[in-house]
Amino acid sequence: MLTDIRVAAIKAALQLTPDQEKLWPAVEDAIRSRADTRYRRIAAIGERMDQSRDIDPVQLYRQRADILNERAGGLKKLADAWQPLYQSLTPEQKTRLRLVTVHAIEGFRSAMENRRMGLDNEEDIDLWVFSD
């Protein structure tokens, strides 16, 4: 549901032309793919936290490296999906996209700060983050 809200907000802000609409599905798929990956990662972290076991720091480093590689690949796919659409945007559309992005980053920072203080849960953190 949160991904649906993010996707709808971005698309509404862009006010795409019919030609640009043809480029949108690749962007939406990339956004949804990254969101699915993020939710799976969060679930896996929760499962690991529920298990009582000794921590193997070497394995922890390897798992973290795998996660970072996966995230890097997802970001590249997102950039590749955005590139054709972004190149077709008017200056006004690019400005609106920047405003939506700034709003998302501010929401993310606020959610992360609240999380550090123990006030939010993972679902709230993801409310306005559309790339990770």
Buried (B, 14 or more C-beta within 10 A) or exposed (E): EBBEEBBEBBBEBBEBEEEBEEBBEBBBEBBBBBBEBBBEBBEEEEEEEEEEEEEEEEEEEEEEEEBEEBBEEBBEBBEEBBEEBBEBBEEEBEEBBEEBBEEBEEBBEBBEEBBEEEEBEBEBBBBBBBBB
